[in-house]
Amino acid sequence: MTRMAAVDLGAQSGRVAVGDFDGERLRVDETHRFENVPVTEDGILRWDLERLYEDTVAGLRAAAGDASLDSVAVDAWAVDFGLLDAGGRLLANPVHYRDARRAGAVEHVYSRVPPRELYERTGIQLLPINTVFELAALARDGTPALAKAETLLLIPDLVHNRLCGSRSTELTNATTTQCFDPTANDWARDLLERLDVPTGLLPEIVPPGTRLGRAEAGDAPGLDGAAVVAVATHDTGSAVAAIPFGRPDSVFVSVGTWSLVGLEVDQPLITEETFAANLTNEGGVEGTFRLLRNVTGLWLLHEARRSWAAGGQSYSFDELIAAAAAAPALRSLVDPDDDSFAAPGDMPARIDAFCRRTGQSAPDGPGATARCILESLALKHALTVDLLREVTGNDPAELHVVGGGARNDLLCRWTAAASGLPVLAGPEEATLVGNLLVQAMALGELASLDQAREVARASFVPTVYEPVAAAEWSEARRRFAELAGSAAPLEVGS
């Protein structure tokens, strides 16, 4: 029996799980879950890396128990990074991708590297959250930490560094930064030099499945000596590695704080059409790429729930889902990607304002607001699938929903109705499963990604949601397309 531990760090929370693999099936048991609580330091929104690491080690200690672990690996959200000095010390907590400074650097970057060139070189959709904009802001502002830094590491790399001393970054996460050239298969150093970013701090890039070293964790004895593996460290990369695609042209939606809607392809697709559609090309396992679009996901529901709790009304997710099911159907719709929803704050009030601005009735109460969010997400998923179909010419026969959204019955059912495609929901814990399967590949227990997906197919049975043809969903698609078209798009220039 091979025993592995997977750490999945998300923008809202983190969790640690132990995976037991008997050569045919994988069993996954969560051992620890914890909140990811950002901090504000000197007016800048940051991640509390020390707290994340302490919670990670507590989870690994629980995962090891009385037995020894064969390996451990960390995946996390994309784009954010920390800077280490020559002594390996973290110079400052990583800046949160929702901090306003990053968006403020967009025009500065475009003045030196035009948007079309930036996309042509990196294949990554133009989003203000991308790493390149934070680096450009640091360079433009003469931030002392940038001059003192010797190494840049992304979030999972920082945790791996603490576990075994490694100073490398893994391909799937490197590709998300908009600092990587997929054609050259290396950092786009010349672009960064035009932004005055010191490229000497960029680390070696390693492929998913690389063994980085041995863990040295005295406070978690069962972890000591375990192989530390760079899996697909971008959480979406791990999630997609766990999807047992029935057909190669199947669409996936990995639903969490963000919804990542895409196709797995053999090579990046960088064309005028993908630029116009603002589609992104992210690296995957075994040389694959994920052609996808980032859609704001359950962030809206998380923030709404937080707002209600701050006002003295606390609702569990189960309570909100039940209330949403009882609310009127398709009454109020919002574009989840509207700029007004991007920052933390009073989400219910912003949803009300969007509805009034677009001539709709505002949702009446938490149940109606939750329904508005979930129906809007389902419609945004469908609209993005249409976009992928138009750009690639692929005609998908099914849609795989993985991640936290796979356990949301309403979201899955409404995504099937909105898209007209059968939805296969699961694995729910796809990110953990993919993390563990790539560890098994690194340990020599599995020979290929195809074999890993066969294990996923044998170990986890999806829930199938068949689409139901309904006139009200056709009308909702028309209304939603108008709303999404009227929302202010990201200004990308020429």
Summary of the structure (lengths in Angstrom):
residues: 494
radius of gyration: 21.6
end to end distance: 55.7
largest distance: 63.7
contacts: 1798
relative contact order: 0.13
helix: 43%
strand: 21%
